[in-house]
Amino acid sequence: MRTFLLMAATTLVVACSPQTANSGNDVGAPPAPGLAQGEAGAVAEPGSAAATPADAPASAPLAVGAPAVTLTTEEHKMIYALGALAGRQIRIFDLSPEELSIYEAGVRASVQSTQPVVDVDSYAVQLQQLALDRRSAAAASFLNRAAQEEGAVKTTSGFVYKSLLEGTGASPQRTDTVLVNYRAKLMDGREVDSSPPGQAASVRPADVIRCWAEAMQMMKPGGKARLVCPPELAYGDEGAPAGGVPRGATLIFEIELVEVKK
């Protein structure tokens, strides 16, 4: 019964959401194999995202900003995790408090086997479009806020570049090999890729996604920068599902240019 409830709670939102479960363990700077130099599009998957623990101490009030709940048994924790997992799947809709209450009413109707007030099946396609529209609006707002930060620059191509530490020396060219340390996150802060701890990744600007290709040519050795890359300059509409990057994802990279090898 528990398995059935979990499947029922997540099936619809999984169908609407472009995000898939993380798998795979490939690590490396975002490449763009099979494309013209620096062009955005489908790319190889980055490393797996770290999981967020759903457990909490027994008898502890949870959820700041939401109704308090006390978990007194392991089964209570499992049920809480059930809701948290469903919540992850619907984050793409960016629901307002009023919309969240409406969503909860829909869940309640299904769980309690009461008659829904709308024809649920007829809205499947529209829900997919709503998810896409909400995602696009959230991404545009996020990019605009990043561009307004002090020291940030929105490039002609459309990504936001902010220098965190200026380096020295000559900037790399497209065909140079560079050593970089980096981390990649989604807009909600989940990390989806990074260079191996203590080991810089070796790449060429000509071989990576477009926002990286442009940004590295703006940096100098020893420099650090933050990039906010819209999907058309990153992994495109295909994303990198096996690595935890949804289709059409806006990505935030922190890059350190360690060395330029001529």
DRENDO-521330 format. One record per residue (C-alpha): residue number from 0; x, y, z. Coordinates in nm, 4 decimals. Layout:
// DRENDO-521330
n/xx/yy/zz
NUM/X/Y/Z
...
// end
This chain:
// DRENDO-521330
n/xx/yy/zz
0/0.0000/0.0000/0.0000
1/0.2831/0.2412/0.0862
2/0.4471/0.1728/-0.2506
3/0.1182/0.2286/-0.4299
4/0.0640/0.5638/-0.2550
5/0.4138/0.6811/-0.3430
6/0.3634/0.5878/-0.7080
7/0.0218/0.7522/-0.7211
8/0.1472/1.0726/-0.5603
9/0.4356/1.1159/-0.8013
10/0.3214/0.9717/-1.1357
11/0.1422/1.2822/-1.2610
12/0.4035/1.5340/-1.1532
13/0.6859/1.3220/-1.2946
14/0.5047/1.3209/-1.6289
15/0.4802/1.7009/-1.6194
16/0.8289/1.7718/-1.4906
17/1.1373/1.7638/-1.7175
18/1.3584/1.6493/-1.4316
19/1.4507/1.2840/-1.3982
20/1.6196/1.0911/-1.1239
21/1.9939/1.1264/-1.0976
22/2.2165/0.8440/-1.2064
23/2.5607/0.7961/-1.3460
24/2.8861/0.9213/-1.2067
25/3.0631/1.0893/-1.4952
26/3.2615/1.3939/-1.3935
27/3.4078/1.6518/-1.6261
28/3.3671/2.0063/-1.7516
29/3.0489/2.0538/-1.9573
30/3.1338/1.9286/-2.3061
31/2.9492/1.9617/-2.6338
32/3.0510/1.6621/-2.8468
33/2.9296/1.6410/-3.2031
34/2.8482/2.0139/-3.2269
35/3.0101/2.3105/-3.3925
36/3.2637/2.4765/-3.1676
37/3.0968/2.6246/-2.8624
38/2.7400/2.5685/-2.9858
39/2.4773/2.4871/-2.7246
40/2.2732/2.1701/-2.7376
41/2.2613/1.8148/-2.6130
42/2.5736/1.7241/-2.4219
43/2.7237/1.4501/-2.2114
44/2.5936/1.4153/-1.8578
45/2.7678/1.5719/-1.5584
46/2.8113/1.4032/-1.2237
47/2.5284/1.3059/-0.9946
48/2.3574/1.5538/-0.7664
49/2.3886/1.5034/-0.3938
50/2.0754/1.3702/-0.2285
51/1.8905/1.5780/0.0285
52/1.8211/1.3869/0.3502
53/1.4533/1.3653/0.4372
54/1.4994/1.2222/0.7846
55/1.4682/1.4285/1.1019
56/1.4950/1.3665/1.4753
57/1.1834/1.2146/1.6317
58/0.9479/1.4522/1.8120
59/1.1108/1.7546/1.6492
60/0.8906/2.0266/1.4918
61/0.9789/2.0622/1.1226
62/0.9215/2.2866/0.8223
63/0.9998/2.6492/0.9037
64/0.7408/2.8713/0.7369
65/0.4914/2.5849/0.7105
66/0.2526/2.4221/0.9601
67/0.4586/2.2498/1.2301
68/0.4573/1.8723/1.2294
69/0.5936/1.6311/1.4886
70/0.7372/1.2998/1.3732
71/0.7136/1.0447/1.6526
72/0.7651/0.7179/1.4614
73/0.9654/0.5882/1.1683
74/0.6402/0.5501/0.9776
75/0.5643/0.9188/1.0324
76/0.9055/0.9996/0.8861
77/0.8317/0.7808/0.5848
78/0.5034/0.9623/0.5231
79/0.6782/1.2967/0.5591
80/0.9377/1.1805/0.3066
81/0.6531/1.0789/0.0733
82/0.5269/1.4366/0.0747
83/0.8763/1.5802/0.0407
84/0.9459/1.3632/-0.2641
85/0.6229/1.4734/-0.4297
86/0.7120/1.8328/-0.3420
87/1.0450/1.8043/-0.5222
88/0.8638/1.7007/-0.8361
89/0.6292/2.0008/-0.8364
90/0.8879/2.2678/-0.7539
91/0.9022/2.3497/-1.1238
92/0.5502/2.4992/-1.0952
93/0.6670/2.7548/-0.8340
94/0.3286/2.7425/-0.6619
95/0.2027/3.0397/-0.4619
96/0.0545/2.9721/-0.1140
97/-0.2944/2.9873/-0.2649
98/-0.1973/2.7478/-0.5452
99/-0.0369/2.5102/-0.2962
100/-0.3666/2.4949/-0.1065
101/-0.5473/2.4149/-0.4319
102/-0.2907/2.1431/-0.5088
103/-0.3406/1.9940/-0.1622
104/-0.7163/1.9844/-0.2245
105/-0.6537/1.7827/-0.5420
106/-0.4287/1.5393/-0.3551
107/-0.6887/1.5049/-0.0806
108/-0.9626/1.4294/-0.3347
109/-0.7599/1.1477/-0.4897
110/-0.6400/1.0003/-0.1612
111/-0.9893/1.0081/-0.0104
112/-1.1500/0.8817/-0.3347
113/-1.3857/1.1777/-0.3602
114/-1.5056/1.3155/-0.6927
115/-1.2570/1.5708/-0.8352
116/-1.4079/1.9067/-0.9279
117/-1.2375/1.8983/-1.2716
118/-1.1771/1.6324/-1.5371
119/-0.8224/1.5474/-1.4287
120/-0.7211/1.3468/-1.7351
121/-0.8159/1.6274/-1.9731
122/-0.5527/1.8551/-1.8167
123/-0.2456/1.6353/-1.8711
124/-0.1169/1.8205/-2.1787
125/-0.1996/2.1607/-2.0313
126/-0.0060/2.0748/-1.7166
127/0.3024/2.0043/-1.9250
128/0.2726/2.3446/-2.0912
129/0.2166/2.5136/-1.7547
130/0.5354/2.3514/-1.6258
131/0.7301/2.4838/-1.9246
132/0.5835/2.8324/-1.8892
133/0.6535/2.8483/-1.5166
134/1.0085/2.7248/-1.5673
135/1.0785/2.9851/-1.8362
136/0.9407/3.2681/-1.6233
137/1.1417/3.1604/-1.3181
138/1.4600/3.1330/-1.5255
139/1.4151/3.4807/-1.6779
140/1.3565/3.6325/-1.3342
141/1.6603/3.4535/-1.1895
142/1.8835/3.5702/-1.4757
143/1.7652/3.9321/-1.4398
144/1.8324/3.9343/-1.0670
145/2.1808/3.7930/-1.1227
146/2.2521/4.0611/-1.3829
147/2.1635/4.3335/-1.1314
148/2.4243/4.2216/-0.8779
149/2.7140/4.4582/-0.8288
150/2.9965/4.3723/-1.0659
151/2.7838/4.1408/-1.2808
152/2.7746/4.1736/-1.6595
153/2.5147/4.0307/-1.8941
154/2.6941/3.9332/-2.2117
155/2.5669/3.9932/-2.5632
156/2.5006/3.6206/-2.5995
157/2.2797/3.6237/-2.2893
158/2.4598/3.4732/-1.9884
159/2.5598/3.6609/-1.6719
160/2.9287/3.6843/-1.5826
161/3.0552/3.8043/-1.2458
162/3.4234/3.8126/-1.1601
163/3.4892/3.6892/-0.8060
164/3.8671/3.7238/-0.8229
165/4.0723/3.8789/-1.1000
166/4.3614/3.6721/-1.2296
167/4.6792/3.7799/-1.4047
168/4.8418/3.7025/-1.7364
169/4.6956/3.6222/-2.0756
170/4.3414/3.4934/-2.1228
171/4.3097/3.1559/-2.2974
172/4.2154/3.1267/-2.6617
173/3.9548/2.8830/-2.7936
174/4.2110/2.6200/-2.8878
175/4.4196/2.6419/-2.5681
176/4.4035/2.3702/-2.3040
177/4.3127/2.4984/-1.9598
178/4.2941/2.3528/-1.6098
179/3.9827/2.4530/-1.4157
180/3.8150/2.3862/-1.0838
181/3.4377/2.4253/-1.0980
182/3.0999/2.3550/-0.9411
183/2.7616/2.3542/-1.1129
184/2.4237/2.4080/-0.9458
185/2.0602/2.4386/-1.0429
186/1.8599/2.7489/-0.9524
187/1.7336/2.5802/-0.6350
188/2.0917/2.5305/-0.5147
189/2.1279/2.1587/-0.5842
190/2.4780/2.0720/-0.7028
191/2.4811/1.8658/-1.0222
192/2.8484/1.8551/-1.1151
193/3.1964/1.9527/-1.0009
194/3.5598/1.8898/-1.0760
195/3.7108/1.6048/-0.8705
196/3.8268/1.7176/-0.5237
197/4.1877/1.8287/-0.5418
198/4.2050/1.7692/-0.9163
199/4.1491/2.0348/-1.1824
200/3.9652/1.9378/-1.5006
201/4.1505/1.9736/-1.8315
202/3.9413/2.1214/-2.1158
203/3.9557/2.3440/-2.4219
204/3.7185/2.6408/-2.4617
205/3.6427/2.5135/-2.8125
206/3.5060/2.1861/-2.6737
207/3.2700/2.3010/-2.3990
208/2.9220/2.4504/-2.3798
209/2.8926/2.8019/-2.5145
210/2.8709/3.0009/-2.1907
211/3.1869/2.8287/-2.0682
212/3.3664/2.8854/-2.3982
213/3.2974/3.2584/-2.3811
214/3.3568/3.2971/-2.0070
215/3.6968/3.1280/-2.0020
216/3.8180/3.3704/-2.2674
217/3.7159/3.6544/-2.0344
218/3.9230/3.5145/-1.7457
219/4.2923/3.5117/-1.6623
220/4.4943/3.2453/-1.4751
221/4.4211/3.2521/-1.1032
222/4.0860/3.4180/-1.1602
223/3.7475/3.3030/-1.0328
224/3.4052/3.3794/-1.1772
225/3.0381/3.2946/-1.1391
226/2.8285/3.2255/-1.4481
227/2.4521/3.2091/-1.4793
228/2.3890/3.0214/-1.8024
229/2.0447/3.0030/-1.9665
230/1.9628/2.6680/-2.1286
231/2.0311/2.7854/-2.4837
232/2.3942/2.8487/-2.3820
233/2.4232/2.5369/-2.1649
234/2.2559/2.1978/-2.2056
235/1.9629/2.3148/-2.4177
236/1.6172/2.1642/-2.4248
237/1.7582/1.8113/-2.3977
238/1.9353/1.8673/-2.0669
239/2.1479/1.5915/-1.9176
240/1.8915/1.3773/-1.7319
241/2.1301/1.0998/-1.6316
242/2.3425/1.3584/-1.4535
243/2.0543/1.5327/-1.2820
244/2.0237/1.8313/-1.5167
245/1.6614/1.8794/-1.6275
246/1.5670/1.9737/-1.9796
247/1.5869/2.3502/-2.0298
248/1.7747/2.4072/-1.7034
249/1.9412/2.7354/-1.6117
250/2.2768/2.6556/-1.4497
251/2.5024/2.8437/-1.2103
252/2.8736/2.7707/-1.2419
253/3.1600/2.8803/-1.0204
254/3.4878/2.8478/-1.2088
255/3.8503/2.8912/-1.1101
256/4.0921/2.9150/-1.4030
257/4.3975/2.7423/-1.2616
258/4.6322/2.7362/-1.5603
259/4.6507/2.7960/-1.9337
260/4.8636/2.5494/-2.1277
261/4.9878/2.6886/-2.4573
// end
